[in-house]
Amino acid sequence: MGLKLLVTPDFPHEQPTAVLLWTALDDVGLTKVGVATTVVFTTEDAQQLGFTGSPTILVNGLDPFAVPGAQPALACRIYPGPDGPTGMPPLRKLRQALKRAAAAVP
């Protein structure tokens, strides 16, 4: 399984999002999966990577939290959370995305 964390330079939620990813991986038993962090500097990079805001998480090259019609942008990304908008995906939904991706790998 490939897991990438895409962020903008000096993104304040980079470390908390990385911790969230490691927690989710541990919770679903994927402790050997690595996380590659990529800093997105330009609009061109954002377009090429399908980056719609910081943080974007790619699981096997796909954004499990993609919003239809969202355009690539160098911006902060907002996720719907159980208590309202948040700067990271909810842990429960991240676990679900990781489980689905792991089940899809032969």
C-alpha positions in Angstrom: 0.0 0.0 0.0 1.3 3.5 -0.9 0.5 6.3 1.5 1.4 9.9 0.9 0.8 13.0 2.9 0.8 16.2 0.7 1.2 19.5 2.5 2.0 23.1 1.7 5.2 24.7 3.1 5.0 25.5 6.8 1.6 23.9 7.1 0.7 24.0 10.8 -1.2 20.7 10.8 1.6 18.6 9.2 2.8 17.0 12.4 -0.7 16.3 13.9 -1.8 14.9 10.5 1.2 12.6 10.4 0.4 11.4 14.0 -3.2 10.8 12.9 -2.0 8.7 10.0 0.3 6.6 12.2 -2.5 6.2 14.7 -4.9 5.0 12.0 -2.4 2.6 10.6 -1.7 1.1 14.0 -5.4 0.8 14.7 -6.1 -1.2 11.6 -2.9 -3.4 11.8 -0.9 -1.8 9.0 2.1 -1.0 11.2 4.6 -1.7 8.4 3.1 0.8 5.9 5.3 3.8 5.5 4.1 7.4 4.9 5.9 9.7 2.4 5.4 13.4 2.9 5.6 15.7 -0.1 5.6 19.5 0.2 3.7 21.1 -2.6 5.2 24.4 -3.6 3.5 25.4 -6.9 0.2 25.5 -8.5 1.6 23.3 -11.3 2.7 20.7 -8.7 -0.8 20.9 -7.1 -2.4 20.2 -10.5 -0.1 17.3 -11.3 -0.6 15.7 -7.9 -4.3 16.3 -7.6 -3.7 18.4 -4.5 -6.8 20.2 -3.4 -5.5 21.7 -0.2 -3.3 20.9 2.8 -3.4 18.3 4.0 -4.2 15.9 1.2 -3.8 12.2 1.9 -3.3 9.8 -1.0 -3.9 6.1 -0.5 -2.6 4.1 -3.4 -2.5 7.3 -5.4 -6.1 8.2 -4.7 -7.6 10.8 -2.4 -10.2 8.9 -0.3 -11.7 12.2 0.8 -11.9 13.8 -2.6 -14.8 16.2 -3.1 -16.3 16.1 -6.6 -15.4 19.3 -8.5 -12.7 20.4 -6.1 -10.0 22.1 -8.0 -6.2 21.8 -7.3 -5.1 24.7 -5.1 -2.4 25.8 -2.8 -4.7 26.3 0.2 -5.7 24.8 3.5 -8.2 22.0 3.3 -11.2 21.7 5.5 -12.7 18.3 6.3 -16.2 17.7 7.7 -15.9 16.3 11.2 -18.3 15.0 13.8 -18.2 18.4 15.7 -17.9 20.6 12.6 -15.2 21.6 10.1 -11.7 20.5 11.0 -8.2 20.8 9.4 -7.7 17.0 9.3 -9.9 14.0 8.3 -11.7 12.3 11.2 -9.8 9.3 12.5 -12.8 7.0 12.0 -13.1 7.9 8.3 -9.3 7.6 7.9 -9.4 4.1 9.4 -12.2 3.1 7.0 -10.3 4.4 4.0 -7.2 2.4 5.0 -9.2 -0.8 5.6 -10.9 -0.4 2.1 -7.5 0.1 0.5 -5.9 -2.8 2.3 -8.7 -5.1 1.3 -8.4 -4.1 -2.4 -4.7 -5.1 -2.5 -4.4 -8.7 -3.8 
